[in-house]
């Protein structure tokens, strides 16, 4: 699962990738302290954004692949 952030009037930025076989992998500038990803099973995942500020204003997307 890939989580993306799209700030107003900007392109998509990858925040974190998550899989069932490895740890969450955060891109530079993003961390688990701010963007917590929980994957309870292979069919359900959730990203929680902690301590929101105006800088967090964006549209957030997830993308999944089933291989």
mmCIF file as Biopython writes it, N, C-alpha, C and O atoms, coordinates in Angstrom:
data_model
#
loop_
_atom_site.group_PDB
_atom_site.id
_atom_site.type_symbol
_atom_site.label_atom_id
_atom_site.label_alt_id
_atom_site.label_comp_id
_atom_site.label_asym_id
_atom_site.label_entity_id
_atom_site.label_seq_id
_atom_site.pdbx_PDB_ins_code
_atom_site.Cartn_x
_atom_site.Cartn_y
_atom_site.Cartn_z
_atom_site.occupancy
_atom_site.B_iso_or_equiv
_atom_site.auth_seq_id
_atom_site.auth_asym_id
_atom_site.pdbx_PDB_model_num
ATOM 1   N N  . UNK A ? 1  ? 0.853  -1.168  0.000  1.0 0.0 1  A 1 
ATOM 2   C CA . UNK A ? 1  ? 0.000  0.000   0.000  1.0 0.0 1  A 1 
ATOM 3   C C  . UNK A ? 1  ? 0.897  1.228   0.000  1.0 0.0 1  A 1 
ATOM 4   O O  . UNK A ? 1  ? 1.894  1.282   0.720  1.0 0.0 1  A 1 
ATOM 5   N N  . UNK A ? 2  ? 0.539  2.196   -0.801 1.0 0.0 2  A 1 
ATOM 6   C CA . UNK A ? 2  ? 1.278  3.456   -0.883 1.0 0.0 2  A 1 
ATOM 7   C C  . UNK A ? 2  ? 0.357  4.587   -0.463 1.0 0.0 2  A 1 
ATOM 8   O O  . UNK A ? 2  ? -0.783 4.667   -0.920 1.0 0.0 2  A 1 
ATOM 9   N N  . UNK A ? 3  ? 0.844  5.455   0.401  1.0 0.0 3  A 1 
ATOM 10  C CA . UNK A ? 3  ? 0.089  6.629   0.836  1.0 0.0 3  A 1 
ATOM 11  C C  . UNK A ? 3  ? 0.740  7.882   0.254  1.0 0.0 3  A 1 
ATOM 12  O O  . UNK A ? 3  ? 1.948  8.086   0.369  1.0 0.0 3  A 1 
ATOM 13  N N  . UNK A ? 4  ? -0.095 8.718   -0.377 1.0 0.0 4  A 1 
ATOM 14  C CA . UNK A ? 4  ? 0.381  9.924   -1.035 1.0 0.0 4  A 1 
ATOM 15  C C  . UNK A ? 4  ? -0.282 11.162  -0.435 1.0 0.0 4  A 1 
ATOM 16  O O  . UNK A ? 4  ? -1.400 11.106  0.076  1.0 0.0 4  A 1 
ATOM 17  N N  . UNK A ? 5  ? 0.432  12.269  -0.511 1.0 0.0 5  A 1 
ATOM 18  C CA . UNK A ? 5  ? -0.070 13.573  -0.079 1.0 0.0 5  A 1 
ATOM 19  C C  . UNK A ? 5  ? -0.047 14.494  -1.301 1.0 0.0 5  A 1 
ATOM 20  O O  . UNK A ? 5  ? 0.943  14.546  -2.031 1.0 0.0 5  A 1 
ATOM 21  N N  . UNK A ? 6  ? -1.152 15.220  -1.514 1.0 0.0 6  A 1 
ATOM 22  C CA . UNK A ? 6  ? -1.183 16.207  -2.591 1.0 0.0 6  A 1 
ATOM 23  C C  . UNK A ? 6  ? -1.593 17.549  -2.003 1.0 0.0 6  A 1 
ATOM 24  O O  . UNK A ? 6  ? -2.782 17.830  -1.851 1.0 0.0 6  A 1 
ATOM 25  N N  . UNK A ? 7  ? -0.592 18.391  -1.668 1.0 0.0 7  A 1 
ATOM 26  C CA . UNK A ? 7  ? -0.906 19.729  -1.162 1.0 0.0 7  A 1 
ATOM 27  C C  . UNK A ? 7  ? -1.629 20.549  -2.235 1.0 0.0 7  A 1 
ATOM 28  O O  . UNK A ? 7  ? -1.522 20.248  -3.424 1.0 0.0 7  A 1 
ATOM 29  N N  . UNK A ? 8  ? -2.362 21.579  -1.817 1.0 0.0 8  A 1 
ATOM 30  C CA . UNK A ? 8  ? -3.074 22.412  -2.793 1.0 0.0 8  A 1 
ATOM 31  C C  . UNK A ? 8  ? -2.135 22.933  -3.884 1.0 0.0 8  A 1 
ATOM 32  O O  . UNK A ? 8  ? -1.048 23.433  -3.595 1.0 0.0 8  A 1 
ATOM 33  N N  . UNK A ? 9  ? -2.566 22.810  -5.121 1.0 0.0 9  A 1 
ATOM 34  C CA . UNK A ? 9  ? -1.835 23.313  -6.290 1.0 0.0 9  A 1 
ATOM 35  C C  . UNK A ? 9  ? -0.451 22.685  -6.454 1.0 0.0 9  A 1 
ATOM 36  O O  . UNK A ? 9  ? 0.448  23.314  -7.012 1.0 0.0 9  A 1 
ATOM 37  N N  . UNK A ? 10 ? -0.270 21.449  -5.974 1.0 0.0 10 A 1 
ATOM 38  C CA . UNK A ? 10 ? 1.004  20.743  -6.124 1.0 0.0 10 A 1 
ATOM 39  C C  . UNK A ? 10 ? 0.762  19.313  -6.572 1.0 0.0 10 A 1 
ATOM 40  O O  . UNK A ? 10 ? -0.370 18.831  -6.575 1.0 0.0 10 A 1 
ATOM 41  N N  . UNK A ? 11 ? 1.830  18.650  -6.946 1.0 0.0 11 A 1 
ATOM 42  C CA . UNK A ? 11 ? 1.745  17.261  -7.371 1.0 0.0 11 A 1 
ATOM 43  C C  . UNK A ? 11 ? 1.742  16.304  -6.194 1.0 0.0 11 A 1 
ATOM 44  O O  . UNK A ? 11 ? 1.878  16.710  -5.040 1.0 0.0 11 A 1 
ATOM 45  N N  . UNK A ? 12 ? 1.583  15.028  -6.505 1.0 0.0 12 A 1 
ATOM 46  C CA . UNK A ? 12 ? 1.571  13.998  -5.477 1.0 0.0 12 A 1 
ATOM 47  C C  . UNK A ? 12 ? 2.962  13.793  -4.889 1.0 0.0 12 A 1 
ATOM 48  O O  . UNK A ? 12 ? 3.966  13.839  -5.601 1.0 0.0 12 A 1 
ATOM 49  N N  . UNK A ? 13 ? 3.005  13.566  -3.574 1.0 0.0 13 A 1 
ATOM 50  C CA . UNK A ? 13 ? 4.253  13.228  -2.889 1.0 0.0 13 A 1 
ATOM 51  C C  . UNK A ? 13 ? 4.024  11.917  -2.156 1.0 0.0 13 A 1 
ATOM 52  O O  . UNK A ? 13 ? 3.044  11.774  -1.426 1.0 0.0 13 A 1 
ATOM 53  N N  . UNK A ? 14 ? 4.914  10.969  -2.344 1.0 0.0 14 A 1 
ATOM 54  C CA . UNK A ? 14 ? 4.816  9.713   -1.615 1.0 0.0 14 A 1 
ATOM 55  C C  . UNK A ? 14 ? 5.189  9.957   -0.162 1.0 0.0 14 A 1 
ATOM 56  O O  . UNK A ? 14 ? 6.239  10.530  0.130  1.0 0.0 14 A 1 
ATOM 57  N N  . UNK A ? 15 ? 4.322  9.518   0.751  1.0 0.0 15 A 1 
ATOM 58  C CA . UNK A ? 15 ? 4.569  9.655   2.185  1.0 0.0 15 A 1 
ATOM 59  C C  . UNK A ? 15 ? 5.209  8.385   2.717  1.0 0.0 15 A 1 
ATOM 60  O O  . UNK A ? 15 ? 6.277  8.425   3.329  1.0 0.0 15 A 1 
ATOM 61  N N  . UNK A ? 16 ? 4.549  7.254   2.479  1.0 0.0 16 A 1 
ATOM 62  C CA . UNK A ? 16 ? 5.003  5.992   3.071  1.0 0.0 16 A 1 
ATOM 63  C C  . UNK A ? 16 ? 4.510  4.825   2.219  1.0 0.0 16 A 1 
ATOM 64  O O  . UNK A ? 16 ? 3.439  4.886   1.615  1.0 0.0 16 A 1 
ATOM 65  N N  . UNK A ? 17 ? 5.297  3.783   2.184  1.0 0.0 17 A 1 
ATOM 66  C CA . UNK A ? 17 ? 4.844  2.532   1.581  1.0 0.0 17 A 1 
ATOM 67  C C  . UNK A ? 17 ? 4.827  1.467   2.671  1.0 0.0 17 A 1 
ATOM 68  O O  . UNK A ? 17 ? 5.668  1.453   3.571  1.0 0.0 17 A 1 
ATOM 69  N N  . UNK A ? 18 ? 3.855  0.585   2.564  1.0 0.0 18 A 1 
ATOM 70  C CA . UNK A ? 18 ? 3.639  -0.426  3.588  1.0 0.0 18 A 1 
ATOM 71  C C  . UNK A ? 18 ? 3.323  -1.753  2.910  1.0 0.0 18 A 1 
ATOM 72  O O  . UNK A ? 18 ? 2.602  -1.798  1.914  1.0 0.0 18 A 1 
ATOM 73  N N  . UNK A ? 19 ? 3.868  -2.825  3.457  1.0 0.0 19 A 1 
ATOM 74  C CA . UNK A ? 19 ? 3.547  -4.141  2.925  1.0 0.0 19 A 1 
ATOM 75  C C  . UNK A ? 19 ? 3.423  -5.131  4.074  1.0 0.0 19 A 1 
ATOM 76  O O  . UNK A ? 19 ? 3.837  -4.857  5.201  1.0 0.0 19 A 1 
ATOM 77  N N  . UNK A ? 20 ? 2.856  -6.269  3.771  1.0 0.0 20 A 1 
ATOM 78  C CA . UNK A ? 20 ? 2.666  -7.277  4.817  1.0 0.0 20 A 1 
ATOM 79  C C  . UNK A ? 20 ? 3.981  -7.951  5.187  1.0 0.0 20 A 1 
ATOM 80  O O  . UNK A ? 20 ? 4.074  -8.562  6.251  1.0 0.0 20 A 1 
ATOM 81  N N  . UNK A ? 21 ? 5.000  -7.855  4.334  1.0 0.0 21 A 1 
ATOM 82  C CA . UNK A ? 21 ? 6.251  -8.578  4.587  1.0 0.0 21 A 1 
ATOM 83  C C  . UNK A ? 21 ? 7.414  -7.678  5.010  1.0 0.0 21 A 1 
ATOM 84  O O  . UNK A ? 21 ? 8.516  -8.179  5.235  1.0 0.0 21 A 1 
ATOM 85  N N  . UNK A ? 22 ? 7.198  -6.355  5.126  1.0 0.0 22 A 1 
ATOM 86  C CA . UNK A ? 22 ? 8.293  -5.487  5.564  1.0 0.0 22 A 1 
ATOM 87  C C  . UNK A ? 22 ? 7.760  -4.328  6.391  1.0 0.0 22 A 1 
ATOM 88  O O  . UNK A ? 22 ? 6.553  -4.091  6.450  1.0 0.0 22 A 1 
ATOM 89  N N  . UNK A ? 23 ? 8.664  -3.624  7.019  1.0 0.0 23 A 1 
ATOM 90  C CA . UNK A ? 23 ? 8.295  -2.464  7.828  1.0 0.0 23 A 1 
ATOM 91  C C  . UNK A ? 23 ? 7.850  -1.322  6.926  1.0 0.0 23 A 1 
ATOM 92  O O  . UNK A ? 23 ? 8.151  -1.305  5.733  1.0 0.0 23 A 1 
ATOM 93  N N  . UNK A ? 24 ? 7.135  -0.374  7.507  1.0 0.0 24 A 1 
ATOM 94  C CA . UNK A ? 24 ? 6.748  0.820   6.762  1.0 0.0 24 A 1 
ATOM 95  C C  . UNK A ? 24 ? 8.001  1.571   6.334  1.0 0.0 24 A 1 
ATOM 96  O O  . UNK A ? 24 ? 8.952  1.694   7.105  1.0 0.0 24 A 1 
ATOM 97  N N  . UNK A ? 25 ? 7.998  2.062   5.125  1.0 0.0 25 A 1 
ATOM 98  C CA . UNK A ? 25 ? 9.146  2.786   4.589  1.0 0.0 25 A 1 
ATOM 99  C C  . UNK A ? 25 ? 8.724  4.229   4.306  1.0 0.0 25 A 1 
ATOM 100 O O  . UNK A ? 25 ? 7.938  4.493   3.396  1.0 0.0 25 A 1 
ATOM 101 N N  . UNK A ? 26 ? 9.259  5.151   5.098  1.0 0.0 26 A 1 
ATOM 102 C CA . UNK A ? 26 ? 8.891  6.565   4.994  1.0 0.0 26 A 1 
ATOM 103 C C  . UNK A ? 26 ? 9.864  7.317   4.093  1.0 0.0 26 A 1 
ATOM 104 O O  . UNK A ? 26 ? 11.073 7.082   4.119  1.0 0.0 26 A 1 
ATOM 105 N N  . UNK A ? 27 ? 9.311  8.219   3.301  1.0 0.0 27 A 1 
ATOM 106 C CA . UNK A ? 27 ? 10.128 9.079   2.458  1.0 0.0 27 A 1 
ATOM 107 C C  . UNK A ? 27 ? 10.752 10.186  3.305  1.0 0.0 27 A 1 
ATOM 108 O O  . UNK A ? 27 ? 10.298 10.461  4.415  1.0 0.0 27 A 1 
ATOM 109 N N  . UNK A ? 28 ? 11.802 10.819  2.767  1.0 0.0 28 A 1 
ATOM 110 C CA . UNK A ? 28 ? 12.460 11.918  3.479  1.0 0.0 28 A 1 
ATOM 111 C C  . UNK A ? 28 ? 11.451 13.008  3.815  1.0 0.0 28 A 1 
ATOM 112 O O  . UNK A ? 28 ? 10.646 13.398  2.970  1.0 0.0 28 A 1 
ATOM 113 N N  . UNK A ? 29 ? 11.495 13.494  5.039  1.0 0.0 29 A 1 
ATOM 114 C CA . UNK A ? 29 ? 10.590 14.546  5.479  1.0 0.0 29 A 1 
ATOM 115 C C  . UNK A ? 29 ? 9.316  14.027  6.122  1.0 0.0 29 A 1 
ATOM 116 O O  . UNK A ? 29 ? 8.518  14.815  6.628  1.0 0.0 29 A 1 
ATOM 117 N N  . UNK A ? 30 ? 9.110  12.716  6.110  1.0 0.0 30 A 1 
ATOM 118 C CA . UNK A ? 30 ? 7.929  12.112  6.714  1.0 0.0 30 A 1 
ATOM 119 C C  . UNK A ? 30 ? 8.384  11.081  7.745  1.0 0.0 30 A 1 
ATOM 120 O O  . UNK A ? 30 ? 9.434  10.457  7.591  1.0 0.0 30 A 1 
ATOM 121 N N  . UNK A ? 31 ? 7.584  10.909  8.796  1.0 0.0 31 A 1 
ATOM 122 C CA . UNK A ? 31 ? 7.969  9.957   9.834  1.0 0.0 31 A 1 
ATOM 123 C C  . UNK A ? 31 ? 6.737  9.325   10.464 1.0 0.0 31 A 1 
ATOM 124 O O  . UNK A ? 31 ? 5.621  9.830   10.345 1.0 0.0 31 A 1 
ATOM 125 N N  . UNK A ? 32 ? 6.974  8.210   11.135 1.0 0.0 32 A 1 
ATOM 126 C CA . UNK A ? 32 ? 5.896  7.521   11.838 1.0 0.0 32 A 1 
ATOM 127 C C  . UNK A ? 32 ? 5.353  8.361   12.988 1.0 0.0 32 A 1 
ATOM 128 O O  . UNK A ? 32 ? 4.195  8.208   13.376 1.0 0.0 32 A 1 
ATOM 129 N N  . UNK A ? 33 ? 6.179  9.242   13.530 1.0 0.0 33 A 1 
ATOM 130 C CA . UNK A ? 33 ? 5.724  10.109  14.617 1.0 0.0 33 A 1 
ATOM 131 C C  . UNK A ? 33 ? 4.579  11.014  14.152 1.0 0.0 33 A 1 
ATOM 132 O O  . UNK A ? 33 ? 3.733  11.401  14.959 1.0 0.0 33 A 1 
ATOM 133 N N  . UNK A ? 34 ? 4.547  11.348  12.880 1.0 0.0 34 A 1 
ATOM 134 C CA . UNK A ? 34 ? 3.517  12.227  12.320 1.0 0.0 34 A 1 
ATOM 135 C C  . UNK A ? 34 ? 2.462  11.440  11.542 1.0 0.0 34 A 1 
ATOM 136 O O  . UNK A ? 34 ? 1.269  11.708  11.676 1.0 0.0 34 A 1 
ATOM 137 N N  . UNK A ? 35 ? 2.892  10.470  10.729 1.0 0.0 35 A 1 
ATOM 138 C CA . UNK A ? 35 ? 2.007  9.707   9.848  1.0 0.0 35 A 1 
ATOM 139 C C  . UNK A ? 35 ? 2.061  8.235   10.266 1.0 0.0 35 A 1 
ATOM 140 O O  . UNK A ? 35 ? 2.938  7.484   9.837  1.0 0.0 35 A 1 
ATOM 141 N N  . UNK A ? 36 ? 1.124  7.850   11.094 1.0 0.0 36 A 1 
ATOM 142 C CA . UNK A ? 36 ? 1.110  6.486   11.617 1.0 0.0 36 A 1 
ATOM 143 C C  . UNK A ? 36 ? 0.256  5.591   10.721 1.0 0.0 36 A 1 
ATOM 144 O O  . UNK A ? 36 ? -0.909 5.893   10.461 1.0 0.0 36 A 1 
ATOM 145 N N  . UNK A ? 37 ? 0.839  4.493   10.254 1.0 0.0 37 A 1 
ATOM 146 C CA . UNK A ? 37 ? 0.120  3.557   9.396  1.0 0.0 37 A 1 
ATOM 147 C C  . UNK A ? 37 ? -0.143 2.274   10.171 1.0 0.0 37 A 1 
ATOM 148 O O  . UNK A ? 37 ? 0.773  1.670   10.730 1.0 0.0 37 A 1 
ATOM 149 N N  . UNK A ? 38 ? -1.409 1.871   10.196 1.0 0.0 38 A 1 
ATOM 150 C CA . UNK A ? 38 ? -1.802 0.608   10.810 1.0 0.0 38 A 1 
ATOM 151 C C  . UNK A ? 38 ? -2.389 -0.277  9.731  1.0 0.0 38 A 1 
ATOM 152 O O  . UNK A ? 38 ? -3.270 0.139   8.978  1.0 0.0 38 A 1 
ATOM 153 N N  . UNK A ? 39 ? -1.899 -1.481  9.664  1.0 0.0 39 A 1 
ATOM 154 C CA . UNK A ? 39 ? -2.416 -2.450  8.701  1.0 0.0 39 A 1 
ATOM 155 C C  . UNK A ? 39 ? -2.857 -3.672  9.487  1.0 0.0 39 A 1 
ATOM 156 O O  . UNK A ? 39 ? -2.056 -4.548  9.813  1.0 0.0 39 A 1 
ATOM 157 N N  . UNK A ? 40 ? -4.150 -3.710  9.785  1.0 0.0 40 A 1 
ATOM 158 C CA . UNK A ? 40 ? -4.679 -4.765  10.639 1.0 0.0 40 A 1 
ATOM 159 C C  . UNK A ? 40 ? -4.719 -6.115  9.947  1.0 0.0 40 A 1 
ATOM 160 O O  . UNK A ? 40 ? -4.580 -7.149  10.600 1.0 0.0 40 A 1 
ATOM 161 N N  . UNK A ? 41 ? -4.908 -6.118  8.639  1.0 0.0 41 A 1 
ATOM 162 C CA . UNK A ? 41 ? -4.878 -7.348  7.851  1.0 0.0 41 A 1 
ATOM 163 C C  . UNK A ? 41 ? -4.617 -6.969  6.399  1.0 0.0 41 A 1 
ATOM 164 O O  . UNK A ? 41 ? -4.417 -5.794  6.092  1.0 0.0 41 A 1 
ATOM 165 N N  . UNK A ? 42 ? -4.616 -7.938  5.519  1.0 0.0 42 A 1 
ATOM 166 C CA . UNK A ? 42 ? -4.287 -7.650  4.119  1.0 0.0 42 A 1 
ATOM 167 C C  . UNK A ? 42 ? -5.364 -6.856  3.398  1.0 0.0 42 A 1 
ATOM 168 O O  . UNK A ? 42 ? -5.120 -6.342  2.306  1.0 0.0 42 A 1 
ATOM 169 N N  . UNK A ? 43 ? -6.556 -6.744  3.987  1.0 0.0 43 A 1 
ATOM 170 C CA . UNK A ? 43 ? -7.655 -6.031  3.331  1.0 0.0 43 A 1 
ATOM 171 C C  . UNK A ? 43 ? -7.937 -4.650  3.913  1.0 0.0 43 A 1 
ATOM 172 O O  . UNK A ? 43 ? -8.815 -3.943  3.417  1.0 0.0 43 A 1 
ATOM 173 N N  . UNK A ? 44 ? -7.211 -4.253  4.951  1.0 0.0 44 A 1 
ATOM 174 C CA . UNK A ? 44 ? -7.554 -3.010  5.624  1.0 0.0 44 A 1 
ATOM 175 C C  . UNK A ? 44 ? -6.291 -2.300  6.095  1.0 0.0 44 A 1 
ATOM 176 O O  . UNK A ? 44 ? -5.434 -2.901  6.743  1.0 0.0 44 A 1 
ATOM 177 N N  . UNK A ? 45 ? -6.187 -1.021  5.764  1.0 0.0 45 A 1 
ATOM 178 C CA . UNK A ? 45 ? -5.086 -0.205  6.266  1.0 0.0 45 A 1 
ATOM 179 C C  . UNK A ? 45 ? -5.603 1.196   6.560  1.0 0.0 45 A 1 
ATOM 180 O O  . UNK A ? 45 ? -6.578 1.655   5.965  1.0 0.0 45 A 1 
ATOM 181 N N  . UNK A ? 46 ? -4.932 1.863   7.488  1.0 0.0 46 A 1 
ATOM 182 C CA . UNK A ? 46 ? -5.352 3.208   7.893  1.0 0.0 46 A 1 
ATOM 183 C C  . UNK A ? 46 ? -4.106 4.044   8.164  1.0 0.0 46 A 1 
ATOM 184 O O  . UNK A ? 46 ? -3.148 3.563   8.769  1.0 0.0 46 A 1 
ATOM 185 N N  . UNK A ? 47 ? -4.123 5.305   7.711  1.0 0.0 47 A 1 
ATOM 186 C CA . UNK A ? 47 ? -3.069 6.248   8.061  1.0 0.0 47 A 1 
ATOM 187 C C  . UNK A ? 47 ? -3.678 7.329   8.933  1.0 0.0 47 A 1 
ATOM 188 O O  . UNK A ? 47 ? -4.687 7.937   8.575  1.0 0.0 47 A 1 
ATOM 189 N N  . UNK A ? 48 ? -3.059 7.562   10.080 1.0 0.0 48 A 1 
ATOM 190 C CA . UNK A ? 48 ? -3.496 8.600   11.007 1.0 0.0 48 A 1 
ATOM 191 C C  . UNK A ? 48 ? -2.462 9.713   11.009 1.0 0.0 48 A 1 
ATOM 192 O O  . UNK A ? 48 ? -1.268 9.462   11.174 1.0 0.0 48 A 1 
ATOM 193 N N  . UNK A ? 49 ? -2.926 10.944  10.824 1.0 0.0 49 A 1 
ATOM 194 C CA . UNK A ? 49 ? -2.031 12.102  10.846 1.0 0.0 49 A 1 
ATOM 195 C C  . UNK A ? 49 ? -2.155 12.733  12.226 1.0 0.0 49 A 1 
ATOM 196 O O  . UNK A ? 49 ? -3.241 13.143  12.636 1.0 0.0 49 A 1 
ATOM 197 N N  . UNK A ? 50 ? -1.040 12.805  12.935 1.0 0.0 50 A 1 
ATOM 198 C CA . UNK A ? 50 ? -1.050 13.284  14.314 1.0 0.0 50 A 1 
ATOM 199 C C  . UNK A ? 50 ? -0.699 14.765  14.382 1.0 0.0 50 A 1 
ATOM 200 O O  . UNK A ? 50 ? 0.047  15.283  13.550 1.0 0.0 50 A 1 
ATOM 201 N N  . UNK A ? 51 ? -1.249 15.434  15.389 1.0 0.0 51 A 1 
ATOM 202 C CA . UNK A ? 51 ? -0.929 16.845  15.665 1.0 0.0 51 A 1 
ATOM 203 C C  . UNK A ? 51 ? -1.033 17.708  14.409 1.0 0.0 51 A 1 
ATOM 204 O O  . UNK A ? 51 ? -0.058 18.318  13.968 1.0 0.0 51 A 1 
ATOM 205 N N  . UNK A ? 52 ? -2.251 17.742  13.844 1.0 0.0 52 A 1 
ATOM 206 C CA . UNK A ? 52 ? -2.476 18.491  12.607 1.0 0.0 52 A 1 
ATOM 207 C C  . UNK A ? 52 ? -2.118 19.959  12.740 1.0 0.0 52 A 1 
ATOM 208 O O  . UNK A ? 52 ? -2.366 20.592  13.766 1.0 0.0 52 A 1 
ATOM 209 N N  . UNK A ? 53 ? -1.529 20.483  11.672 1.0 0.0 53 A 1 
ATOM 210 C CA . UNK A ? 53 ? -1.243 21.918  11.564 1.0 0.0 53 A 1 
ATOM 211 C C  . UNK A ? 53 ? -1.712 22.360  10.176 1.0 0.0 53 A 1 
ATOM 212 O O  . UNK A ? 53 ? -2.016 21.511  9.339  1.0 0.0 53 A 1 
ATOM 213 N N  . UNK A ? 54 ? -1.778 23.667  9.914  1.0 0.0 54 A 1 
ATOM 214 C CA . UNK A ? 54 ? -2.165 24.124  8.580  1.0 0.0 54 A 1 
ATOM 215 C C  . UNK A ? 54 ? -1.263 23.580  7.468  1.0 0.0 54 A 1 
ATOM 216 O O  . UNK A ? 54 ? -1.708 23.468  6.326  1.0 0.0 54 A 1 
ATOM 217 N N  . UNK A ? 55 ? -0.007 23.241  7.776  1.0 0.0 55 A 1 
ATOM 218 C CA . UNK A ? 55 ? 0.900  22.684  6.765  1.0 0.0 55 A 1 
ATOM 219 C C  . UNK A ? 55 ? 0.460  21.310  6.277  1.0 0.0 55 A 1 
ATOM 220 O O  . UNK A ? 55 ? 0.891  20.861  5.215  1.0 0.0 55 A 1 
ATOM 221 N N  . UNK A ? 56 ? -0.397 20.636  7.046  1.0 0.0 56 A 1 
ATOM 222 C CA . UNK A ? 56 ? -0.865 19.306  6.672  1.0 0.0 56 A 1 
ATOM 223 C C  . UNK A ? 56 ? -2.051 19.346  5.720  1.0 0.0 56 A 1 
ATOM 224 O O  . UNK A ? 56 ? -2.530 18.299  5.284  1.0 0.0 56 A 1 
ATOM 225 N N  . UNK A ? 57 ? -2.532 20.545  5.393  1.0 0.0 57 A 1 
ATOM 226 C CA . UNK A ? 57 ? -3.670 20.646  4.480  1.0 0.0 57 A 1 
ATOM 227 C C  . UNK A ? 57 ? -3.293 20.041  3.139  1.0 0.0 57 A 1 
ATOM 228 O O  . UNK A ? 57 ? -2.346 20.487  2.491  1.0 0.0 57 A 1 
ATOM 229 N N  . UNK A ? 58 ? -4.036 19.030  2.728  1.0 0.0 58 A 1 
ATOM 230 C CA . UNK A ? 58 ? -3.754 18.326  1.479  1.0 0.0 58 A 1 
ATOM 231 C C  . UNK A ? 58 ? -4.860 17.312  1.247  1.0 0.0 58 A 1 
ATOM 232 O O  . UNK A ? 58 ? -5.680 17.047  2.126  1.0 0.0 58 A 1 
ATOM 233 N N  . UNK A ? 59 ? -4.866 16.758  0.062  1.0 0.0 59 A 1 
ATOM 234 C CA . UNK A ? 59 ? -5.680 15.588  -0.215 1.0 0.0 59 A 1 
ATOM 235 C C  . UNK A ? 59 ? -4.745 14.391  -0.093 1.0 0.0 59 A 1 
ATOM 236 O O  . UNK A ? 59 ? -3.626 14.409  -0.605 1.0 0.0 59 A 1 
ATOM 237 N N  . UNK A ? 60 ? -5.214 13.357  0.588  1.0 0.0 60 A 1 
ATOM 238 C CA . UNK A ? 60 ? -4.407 12.159  0.805  1.0 0.0 60 A 1 
ATOM 239 C C  . UNK A ? 60 ? -5.024 10.994  0.055  1.0 0.0 60 A 1 
ATOM 240 O O  . UNK A ? 60 ? -6.240 10.801  0.061  1.0 0.0 60 A 1 
ATOM 241 N N  . UNK A ? 61 ? -4.160 10.219  -0.593 1.0 0.0 61 A 1 
ATOM 242 C CA . UNK A ? 61 ? -4.597 9.082   -1.397 1.0 0.0 61 A 1 
ATOM 243 C C  . UNK A ? 61 ? -3.863 7.830   -0.959 1.0 0.0 61 A 1 
ATOM 244 O O  . UNK A ? 61 ? -2.724 7.892   -0.496 1.0 0.0 61 A 1 
ATOM 245 N N  . UNK A ? 62 ? -4.519 6.705   -1.111 1.0 0.0 62 A 1 
ATOM 246 C CA . UNK A ? 62 ? -3.814 5.444   -0.971 1.0 0.0 62 A 1 
ATOM 247 C C  . UNK A ? 62 ? -3.956 4.676   -2.277 1.0 0.0 62 A 1 
ATOM 248 O O  . UNK A ? 62 ? -4.950 4.799   -2.992 1.0 0.0 62 A 1 
ATOM 249 N N  . UNK A ? 63 ? -2.942 3.888   -2.562 1.0 0.0 63 A 1 
ATOM 250 C CA . UNK A ? 63 ? -2.928 3.029   -3.744 1.0 0.0 63 A 1 
ATOM 251 C C  . UNK A ? 63 ? -2.499 1.645   -3.292 1.0 0.0 63 A 1 
ATOM 252 O O  . UNK A ? 63 ? -1.579 1.500   -2.487 1.0 0.0 63 A 1 
ATOM 253 N N  . UNK A ? 64 ? -3.167 0.640   -3.811 1.0 0.0 64 A 1 
ATOM 254 C CA . UNK A ? 64 ? -2.848 -0.730  -3.402 1.0 0.0 64 A 1 
ATOM 255 C C  . UNK A ? 64 ? -2.603 -1.583  -4.629 1.0 0.0 64 A 1 
ATOM 256 O O  . UNK A ? 64 ? -3.152 -1.343  -5.704 1.0 0.0 64 A 1 
ATOM 257 N N  . UNK A ? 65 ? -1.774 -2.572  -4.439 1.0 0.0 65 A 1 
ATOM 258 C CA . UNK A ? 65 ? -1.476 -3.527  -5.491 1.0 0.0 65 A 1 
ATOM 259 C C  . UNK A ? 65 ? -1.688 -4.916  -4.939 1.0 0.0 65 A 1 
ATOM 260 O O  . UNK A ? 65 ? -1.298 -5.204  -3.808 1.0 0.0 65 A 1 
ATOM 261 N N  . UNK A ? 66 ? -2.296 -5.769  -5.715 1.0 0.0 66 A 1 
ATOM 262 C CA . UNK A ? 66 ? -2.540 -7.140  -5.294 1.0 0.0 66 A 1 
ATOM 263 C C  . UNK A ? 66 ? -1.729 -8.063  -6.182 1.0 0.0 66 A 1 
ATOM 264 O O  . UNK A ? 66 ? -2.129 -8.356  -7.309 1.0 0.0 66 A 1 
ATOM 265 N N  . UNK A ? 67 ? -0.564 -8.533  -5.670 1.0 0.0 67 A 1 
ATOM 266 C CA . UNK A ? 67 ? 0.198  -9.466  -6.474 1.0 0.0 67 A 1 
ATOM 267 C C  . UNK A ? 67 ? 0.278  -10.800 -5.817 1.0 0.0 67 A 1 
ATOM 268 O O  . UNK A ? 67 ? 0.890  -11.720 -6.360 1.0 0.0 67 A 1 
#
